[in-house]
Amino acid sequence: QVQLVESGGGLVQAGGSLRLSCAASGRTFSSSAMGWFRQAPGKEREFVARISSSGHNTYYADSVKGRFPISRDNAKNTVYLQMNSLKPEDTAVYYCKARVGVQDYWGQGTQVTVSS
């Protein structure tokens, strides 16, 4: 069983920055690929970024590439999403996901609101 807790969301003006954190419980974190997704009101949940278990490989949605670097600290069982140059269209609930084997675990989400 893996539990994920996101934090760091909030209200920010366009052009600003936020850093999201996702703290994971369990001993499998360092062997798990981790990802961030988001869901805006009335829209489906979409992929934002993913990082391999080692942290050596990262993948991004085109909409955030160059703005939202993802990173992880396996010693702290935490994955981060640094969000820069935020836009109003980035407003959403952001979710952390862990893939352990063939099973996915999700956090409860953290709200990010970007005002224009």
BADO-27414 format. One record per residue (C-alpha): residue in one letter; residue number from 1; y, x, z. Coordinates in steps of 0.5 Angstrom, whole numbers. Layout:
// BADO-27414
PT   aa     i       Y       X       Z
PT    A   NUM       Y       X       Z
...
// end
This chain:
// BADO-27414
PT   aa     i       Y       X       Z
PT    Q     1       0       0       0
PT    V     2       7       3      -2
PT    Q     3      13       0       1
PT    L     4      20       1      -3
PT    V     5      27       0       0
PT    E     6      33       1      -4
PT    S     7      40       2      -2
PT    G     8      47       4      -4
PT    G     9      49      -2      -8
PT    G    10      56      -5      -7
PT    L    11      62      -7     -11
PT    V    12      66      -2     -15
PT    Q    13      71      -2     -20
PT    A    14      70       0     -27
PT    G    15      69       7     -29
PT    G    16      67       8     -21
PT    S    17      61      11     -19
PT    L    18      55       9     -14
PT    R    19      49      12     -12
PT    L    20      43       8     -11
PT    S    21      37      11      -7
PT    C    22      30       8      -6
PT    A    23      26      10       0
PT    A    24      18      10      -1
PT    S    25      13       9       5
PT    G    26       6      12       4
PT    R    27       3      18       2
PT    T    28       2      17      -5
PT    F    29      10      18      -7
PT    S    30       9      25     -10
PT    S    31       4      23     -15
PT    S    32       7      17     -17
PT    A    33      12      16     -23
PT    M    34      18      12     -21
PT    G    35      23       8     -24
PT    W    36      29       3     -24
PT    F    37      30      -3     -27
PT    R    38      36      -9     -27
PT    Q    39      36     -16     -27
PT    A    40      43     -19     -29
PT    P    41      44     -27     -28
PT    G    42      41     -31     -33
PT    K    43      37     -25     -36
PT    E    44      30     -22     -36
PT    R    45      29     -16     -32
PT    E    46      30      -9     -36
PT    F    47      28      -2     -36
PT    V    48      34       3     -34
PT    A    49      31      10     -32
PT    R    50      24      13     -30
PT    I    51      22      20     -27
PT    S    52      15      23     -27
PT    S    53      12      25     -21
PT    S    54      14      32     -21
PT    G    55      21      30     -23
PT    H    56      20      34     -30
PT    N    57      21      29     -34
PT    T    58      26      23     -35
PT    Y    59      27      17     -39
PT    Y    60      33      12     -40
PT    A    61      35       6     -43
PT    D    62      40       7     -49
PT    S    63      45       3     -45
PT    V    64      45       8     -39
PT    K    65      43      15     -42
PT    G    66      48      20     -41
PT    R    67      51      16     -35
PT    F    68      46      14     -30
PT    P    69      41      21     -28
PT    I    70      35      19     -24
PT    S    71      32      24     -19
PT    R    72      27      25     -14
PT    D    73      26      29      -7
PT    N    74      19      29      -6
PT    A    75      20      32       1
PT    K    76      24      26       3
PT    N    77      20      21      -1
PT    T    78      26      18      -4
PT    V    79      28      17     -12
PT    Y    80      36      16     -13
PT    L    81      40      13     -19
PT    Q    82      47      16     -20
PT    M    83      51      11     -23
PT    N    84      57      14     -27
PT    S    85      62      11     -31
PT    L    86      60       4     -29
PT    K    87      62      -2     -33
PT    P    88      62      -9     -32
PT    E    89      56     -10     -36
PT    D    90      52      -6     -31
PT    T    91      53     -11     -26
PT    A    92      46     -13     -24
PT    V    93      41     -13     -18
PT    Y    94      37      -6     -19
PT    Y    95      30      -5     -17
PT    C    96      26       1     -15
PT    K    97      19       1     -18
PT    A    98      13       5     -16
PT    R    99       7       6     -21
PT    V   100       1       8     -17
PT    G   101      -5       9     -21
PT    V   102      -5       2     -25
PT    Q   103      -1      -2     -20
PT    D   104       6      -3     -19
PT    Y   105      10      -4     -13
PT    W   106      17      -7     -13
PT    G   107      23      -6      -8
PT    Q   108      27     -12      -6
PT    G   109      33     -10     -10
PT    T   110      40      -8      -9
PT    Q   111      46     -12     -12
PT    V   112      51      -8     -16
PT    T   113      57     -11     -18
PT    V   114      62      -8     -23
PT    S   115      69     -11     -23
PT    S   116      74     -10     -29
// end
